[in-house]
Structures are given as structure tokens and as C-alpha cells.
Amino acid sequence: EDGGHMEIIESGKTGILVPPDDAERMAQAVERVLTQREVATSLAEEAQRAAVARFSTEAHVARMRAAYDRVTSGGH
């Protein structure tokens, strides 16, 4: 539950974060995803939505346009 993963994964929504070096919690998370199909499906669907929202071409263009607009309008 630390490091860069927390920046891209929302635990319980787009993935499951566990503390580093906690084999028991890791095993529980894996078992949950393997045995609870609805959990696996929900995590996968939400992760895909989040990835598209953050990393799609459209999202990139919108961020670049906003940055360009700030520069050309004199805002910082």
C-alpha cells in the first residue's frame, strides 16, 4: 500500500493494494479475485474505465490543449 501503485490504483475499485512483503494479504487478495467473479469483473471494468479516462488519446489531447491555452493566455 505504498509507492507509485497508489497513484494509479484505487484499492477496492480499480485493483487491490496490499502492504509490501505481506504474503498473507497478497494471498487473500488473489484468492478473492479468483473465487469471486463479480469482484474480478468489477475491478477489471473500473480499471479499464480509469485507464481510458486518464491515458486515452482524447485525454492526452485535452491536457495538451489546456496547457497550450494556459501558455498562450499568459496564465501559469
Summary of the structure (lengths in Angstrom):
residues: 76
radius of gyration: 17.5
end to end distance: 33.5
largest distance: 54.5
contacts: 156
relative contact order: 0.10
helix: 68%
strand: 3%
